[in-house]
Amino acid sequence: MKMKQSISQFETAFEQETSLERRRREQLRRRAANRSRARRIERVEHHSTVRFSVLALCLTVTVVVVAIAMFEALSMLIS
């Protein structure tokens, strides 16, 4: 009787330990996935900011070049 009780207690303790370990692994997996998702979002936002800055710079340079070219053409036509 005592042997069965010891084995039963051992099995119960083992099941609880494996259950805790399984929950811990799942929690670690979720944390890693969240960190990965956060890094990816941060990277995309950074690239988007850089792209927007380059676009704004290109538009500004284009406006300046076109304005200078228009005034140069206008001054040639007038003189």
C-alpha positions in Angstrom: 0.0 0.0 0.0 2.8 2.4 0.9 4.6 1.7 -2.4 1.4 2.5 -4.4 1.0 5.7 -2.5 4.6 6.7 -3.1 4.3 6.0 -6.8 1.1 7.9 -7.0 2.6 10.9 -5.2 5.6 10.7 -7.5 3.4 10.7 -10.6 1.3 13.6 -9.3 4.5 15.6 -8.6 5.9 14.7 -12.0 2.7 15.8 -13.8 2.6 19.1 -11.9 6.3 19.7 -12.7 5.8 19.0 -16.4 2.7 21.2 -16.4 4.6 24.1 -14.9 7.5 23.5 -17.3 5.1 23.5 -20.3 3.5 26.7 -19.1 6.9 28.3 -18.6 8.1 27.3 -22.1 4.9 28.7 -23.6 5.3 31.9 -21.7 8.9 32.2 -22.9 7.8 31.5 -26.5 5.1 34.3 -26.2 7.7 36.7 -24.8 10.1 36.0 -27.6 7.4 36.4 -30.2 6.3 39.8 -28.7 9.9 41.0 -28.6 10.4 39.9 -32.2 7.1 41.7 -33.3 8.2 44.9 -31.5 11.6 44.9 -33.1 10.0 44.4 -36.6 7.5 47.2 -36.0 10.3 49.5 -34.8 12.4 48.6 -37.9 9.5 49.3 -40.3 8.7 52.6 -38.6 12.4 53.6 -38.9 12.6 52.7 -42.5 9.3 54.6 -43.2 10.7 57.7 -41.5 13.9 57.5 -43.6 11.8 57.0 -46.8 9.6 59.9 -46.0 12.6 62.2 -45.3 14.2 61.2 -48.6 10.9 61.8 -50.5 10.5 65.3 -48.8 14.1 66.2 -49.7 13.7 65.1 -53.3 10.5 67.1 -53.7 12.2 70.2 -52.2 15.2 69.9 -54.5 12.8 69.4 -57.5 10.8 72.5 -56.6 14.0 74.6 -56.3 15.5 73.3 -59.6 12.2 73.9 -61.4 11.8 77.4 -60.0 15.4 78.3 -60.9 15.0 76.8 -64.4 11.7 78.7 -64.9 13.2 82.1 -63.9 16.3 81.4 -66.1 14.0 80.6 -69.1 11.9 83.7 -68.3 14.9 86.0 -68.1 16.2 84.6 -71.5 12.8 85.2 -73.1 12.5 88.8 -71.7 16.1 89.8 -72.8 
